[in-house]
C-alpha cells in the first residue's frame, strides 16, 4: 500500500488550530465521580477492562469500588453514565502527527477517529505494518510529543503492548459517546475523558517492575513493589499530592492482584483526580495541545 506524500509543513510544527475548550459545570467537588480505566483491546472474563471508581474528599481520592467490564458493551454503558464525572483512560487518544501526515490521514481529531474506525482492524493493522516497514531501521515508530515526555509506547505499536489496537477500540467509542476530551474535542461538559498512563505515576515511586500477566513472572518481589506503590499513594508520597483512601480490603486487593490491573486502574483514577483539581488550568496540560495527538495528563511540557 503506497504511502501519501509528506505534507510541506516543518516537522514538529503544529499548525494554528482553534482547540475547543470545555465549559465545566460548577458543582461541589465531592459530587464528581472519578474513574480510572485500565483498558484492553480484547476484553473478556479472564482479562476485563478494569474500572476504579471514587471521589475527591478533602484532598484525598477515596476509592469506592473496582469493576471488571468483560465486553465493549459494558464499556460503552460506562461512557454514557450521566455526569458529572471525569475519567482517566489508559489508552492513546491520538496518533503521531508525523505519521498522520505521512499517511495522508485527516488531521482534525474527530475526522481522524472516524477514518481509522472506518478502516476496520485488519486494514488498520496492514497500513501501520506497511508504514513501519517504510521507515529507517531504528526509527520504525513515530511518537507523539507526549509519548516522548511520558516514556510511553508509540500509539502505532501493535504488539507488546498493542497500544495501536487500544487506540482503535477506545478512541472511536469516546467520540461516539459524546464525551469531552480537553484539547481535542468538545462534547458533554459533564462527562470528561483525559488520557492517563499509570506507568508514568508508578515510575515516580519505583523503577522496578511491579506486575506481569505471566504466571512465571508473578513473583514476591513484584508483590513487594505493588505494596510499595500503594503505601506511597496512601501517604500522598507522589507528585500528585493526593492521598489514596478506601476500605482495607479494596486496598489490599491492589497488592494481591499480580497482573496489576486493579492497581493501574487506581493510578489512572488518581491521575484523573489530579487533572480535575487543575480543571481551570487546562487540566494540568499545556495550553496548546496538538489537536490530533492529544496529551497524557501529568506528562509535563
N, C-alpha and C positions, 0 to 999 in steps of 0.2 A: 504494500500500500504506500503510495507516494505521499511524502510529507509536503505540507504547504510551504511556500516560500516565506522566509523570515520577513517580518514587518520592519519597516525602516524607522524604528524608534530605538534609541540607545538602550542597551541592556541596563536593568536596574532602575530605569526612569519610569515613574508612574505617571501616566497622562492625567491632566486635571479632570477629575470626575467629582460630581456632587454626590457625596456619600450620605445616604439617608440617616437622619437622627431618630432615635427612639424617644417619643414623648412619654415619659414614665409617669404612670399614675401615682399620686401621693397617697400612700397607705401606711398604716402602722407597720413597722418593720417586722414584728413578730407574726403578722398575718401572712407574710410572704413565704410560700413553700420553696424549699431549696432542694433540687435534685442533683444527684451525681450519677452519671451513666457510664458504666464500663461496657463498651459496645463490642459486638461481634458481628461479622458479616454473614454468619450462618448460625443463628440461634437455634437451640434445641434443648431438650431436658438436661443433657449432660453438660451443656455449656450455654446457659441462658444469657441474655442481656441482663446485667445486674444493675439495679437502681437503688441507690441510697437516698432516703428522704429525711428531711429535718427542717429546722428553723433556726434563725438567729435570735438568741435570747440573751440580753445583757452582754453582748460582745462574744458569746460562745456559740458555736454550732452544736445544736442539740440533735443528735441522731435519734430518729423516731422508729424507723424500720428499714429493712432491706428486702427488696422484692427480686424475684427471678422471672424474667419475661421470656417464655420459651418459643415465641414466634414473633414475626414482624407485626401481626395484627395487634398483639398486646402492646408493642412499642408504639404503634400508631394511636392506640387509645390513650397512652400516656401523653402524647404530644397535644391532644385536643382537650385534655383536662382543663377546666376553667382556671384562670389565674386568680390572684397574682402569683406567678412563680417565675423562678429563674433556674435554668438547668445548665450544668457543666457536662458537656458531651465529649467523650474521649474518642473522637474520630475527626479527620480533617474536614473542614467546611469548604475548602477551596483547593485549587491546583496552582502549581508554579506558573507565574506569568510567562516565563521563558518558554515553557512547554506549550502553553496555550497559543502563543504567537507562532511558534514553530509549526504547530499542527493546524493553524488557521481556524481554531475554535473561537466561539464568541467570547468576548472579554467582559460583558455585563454578567454579573453573577447569576441572576435568575435565568437568563437565556442560556448561559453555560451549563447550569444544572439540568435544565430541560434537554439540552442537546446530549449530554452524557447519558441521561436516563433513556433517551430515545435510541441510543446505540445498542443497548442491551449488554449483558455481561460478556458474552463471547466476543463481540466486536470490540467492545471497550478494551478487553484484555489483549486482543490481537493488535489494536492500534498502539497501545502502550508498549507491547513487546517489540513491535517494529521501530517505534521511536527510540527505545532504549538501545537497540542494536545499531541505530543510525548515528549514535553519539560516540565520541572518542573513548577509548579504554580509560578507566579511572574516572570518567565523568558521565557514567551511564545515566545517572539520575539527576534531573534538575530538582532544585529545592526552593521552597518558599523562603522569604526573608525570615519569617518567624520560626521555621524549622531550624535554620542555622543558629538562631539565638537560643532556642529551647533544647537543641540537641535531639530533636525528634526525626523520625524517618521521613523520607520524601513521600508525599501523598500520591506518587506514581508507583510506589512499590507494591508488588502483587503477592509477595511471599515473605514470611519471616520478618516482620509481620505483614499481613496483606492489607495495609492501610489504604491502598487504592480501592480495593473492593469495599472497605468500610466506608470510604467516601461515597462510592456509588450507591450503596444501600442506605446510607444515613442522610446525606445532604438533600436528595430529592424528597425524602419524607419530611424533613424540616420545612422545605418550601411548600409542599402540598398541605401541610398542617396550618400554614399561615402564621407561624411564629415570627417574632422579631429577632434578627441577628445583628447586633450592633456593628456598624461599619460595613455591613454587607446588604442587608435587606430590612425594610420597614414593614412589619406585619402587625399582629396583635400586640399592643404595648403591654398587655398584662401577662403575656407569655414570652419569655426572653430566653434565648439559647446562646450560650457562649462556648467557644471551643476550649476544652480542658485537656491537659496532658499530665496524668498522675505522676509519671516518671520525673517530670520537672520538679515537682514538690518533694517527691521521695528523695531525690538526689541532694536536696538541701539538708537532709538528715543523715543519710548513709549512701555511700557509693557502692556498697556491697549488694549483690543480688538478693532479693527477698521473696521471690516467688518462682514457680515453674508449673507448667501443665504436665510435665513428665514426671511420673511417679518416682523414677530413679533419682531425680534431682530435688525431690521434696524432702530436704534434709533438716536436721535440728538447727543447723547454722542459719538456714534461711528463715526458719521459725523465729529464731532469736532476733534477726533483723526486723521482722514484722513487729515483734514486741517492742523493739527499739523505736520504730516509727510511731506506733500507737502511743507509747509513753510520751514521746516528744510532742505529738499533737495534743495530748491531754494537758500538758503543761504549757501549751502555747509557744513551744520552743521551735518556731519556724518563721520564715519571713512573712507569713500571713498575719501573725499576731492575733490569731483566733484560736481559742481553746476548743477541744473536742470534748463533748459530754454525751452521756447516754447510759442506758441500763447496762449493768456489768456483763450480762450475757451477750448482748449485742457487741460490746467492745471486745470481749474475749473471742467472739467469732471472727473478728478481723485478724486475729493472730492465728487462730486454729485452721482457717481455710488455706491450704497450701498453694492453691492456684493464685491467690492474691486478688481475685476478682472483687470480693467484698471490700477489701481494703482500698483497691483502686477506685471503686465507686465512691467511697467516702472521701478519698483525696480529691476526686473531681468535684464532689459537692462542696468541699471546703474552698476550692478554687472559685466556684460559683459564688459562694458566700463572700469571699474577698472581692469579687467583681461587683457584687451588689452594693457593698459598702462604698464603692467608688463609682456608683452609677452616675453621679453628677460630673465625673471627670473621665468620660469616655470608658467607663467600666474598667479603668486601670490600663486601657490600651492606648497606643499612640493616637493623637488626634486625627492623623491621616493614616488609615489602614488601606492597603492595596485592595481595591474593590473586587478583585477576582481571587485573591489569595486567602484573605481572612487573617486572623491573628489568634494565637494561643494566649489566654489570659495569664499574666504574670511573667511573660517572656521578656519583659524589658523593652528596650527600643526607644 
